[in-house]
Amino acid sequence: MAQIDKDKLLYIISLKSNEFKIGKTGKALEERKNADDYRDTYNNIISLYETTSKDLASWLEAYYIDSYYGKPNCANEKNGYESINDEMADTGTYTVYVVWR
């Protein structure tokens, strides 16, 4: 099976989903998806990028958010710059992800 370009996949999600949101986490993706703020809203989650660098995860999340911020179905409430210092669990592995419905 061919590897899917994550940027293209995010673009398709942005076009076809009712609503999507880009985020970052130090938790496992299923744990993040099942957290109180997502469990009743989003039924899909995928990793866009995984890293051991908290800073890199923050900058990549900011890049992706700024690429889609302001689109009608993008649910991110803050732009990328405003999201850079948002807290993440300190686990040593960090994931930039997209959730959608």
C-alpha positions in Angstrom: 0.0 0.0 0.0 1.3 3.4 -0.9 2.2 6.0 1.7 -0.2 8.9 1.7 1.2 12.4 1.8 -0.1 13.9 5.1 -0.3 17.4 3.7 -2.6 16.2 0.8 -4.7 14.2 3.3 -5.2 17.3 5.5 -6.2 19.2 2.4 -8.8 16.6 1.4 -10.1 16.5 5.0 -10.4 20.3 4.9 -12.5 20.1 1.8 -14.7 17.1 2.6 -15.3 17.2 6.4 -18.1 19.1 8.1 -15.6 20.4 10.7 -11.9 19.8 11.5 -9.4 20.9 14.0 -5.6 20.8 14.1 -3.8 20.2 17.4 -0.8 18.8 19.2 -0.5 16.3 22.1 1.9 14.3 24.2 -0.8 11.7 24.8 -1.7 8.7 22.6 -4.1 9.8 19.8 -7.0 7.6 21.0 -6.7 9.0 24.5 -6.7 12.5 23.0 -9.7 11.8 20.8 -11.6 10.4 23.8 -11.0 13.4 26.0 -14.0 15.4 27.2 -13.5 18.2 24.7 -13.4 15.9 21.6 -15.3 12.7 22.4 -18.8 14.0 21.5 -17.7 16.1 18.5 -15.0 14.3 16.5 -15.0 10.7 15.4 -11.8 10.7 13.4 -8.2 11.5 14.3 -4.9 11.0 12.4 -1.3 11.9 13.0 0.3 14.5 10.8 3.7 14.4 12.4 5.4 12.8 15.3 8.6 14.0 17.0 10.5 13.9 20.3 10.8 17.7 20.2 8.1 19.7 22.0 9.2 22.9 20.2 9.1 21.3 16.8 5.6 20.0 17.5 4.5 23.5 18.5 5.9 25.1 15.4 4.4 22.5 13.1 1.0 22.8 14.7 1.3 26.6 14.2 2.2 26.1 10.6 -0.7 23.8 9.9 -3.2 26.0 11.8 -2.1 29.1 9.9 -2.6 27.2 6.6 -6.3 26.6 7.4 -7.2 29.2 10.0 -10.3 31.2 9.0 -11.7 28.5 6.6 -15.4 28.0 7.2 -15.1 24.4 8.6 -11.8 24.9 10.5 -12.7 24.8 14.3 -9.4 26.2 15.5 -10.2 29.2 17.7 -6.7 30.6 17.8 -4.2 31.2 15.0 -0.9 29.3 15.0 1.1 32.0 16.7 -1.4 32.2 19.6 -1.3 28.4 19.9 2.5 28.0 20.2 2.7 28.1 24.0 -0.4 25.9 24.7 0.4 23.1 27.2 1.1 19.5 26.3 1.7 16.5 28.5 5.5 16.1 29.0 5.9 12.5 27.7 8.9 12.7 25.3 6.8 11.9 22.2 4.6 14.6 20.6 2.1 14.4 17.8 0.6 17.0 15.6 -2.8 15.7 14.5 -6.1 16.6 12.9 -9.6 15.6 14.2 -12.7 15.8 12.0 -16.3 14.9 11.5 
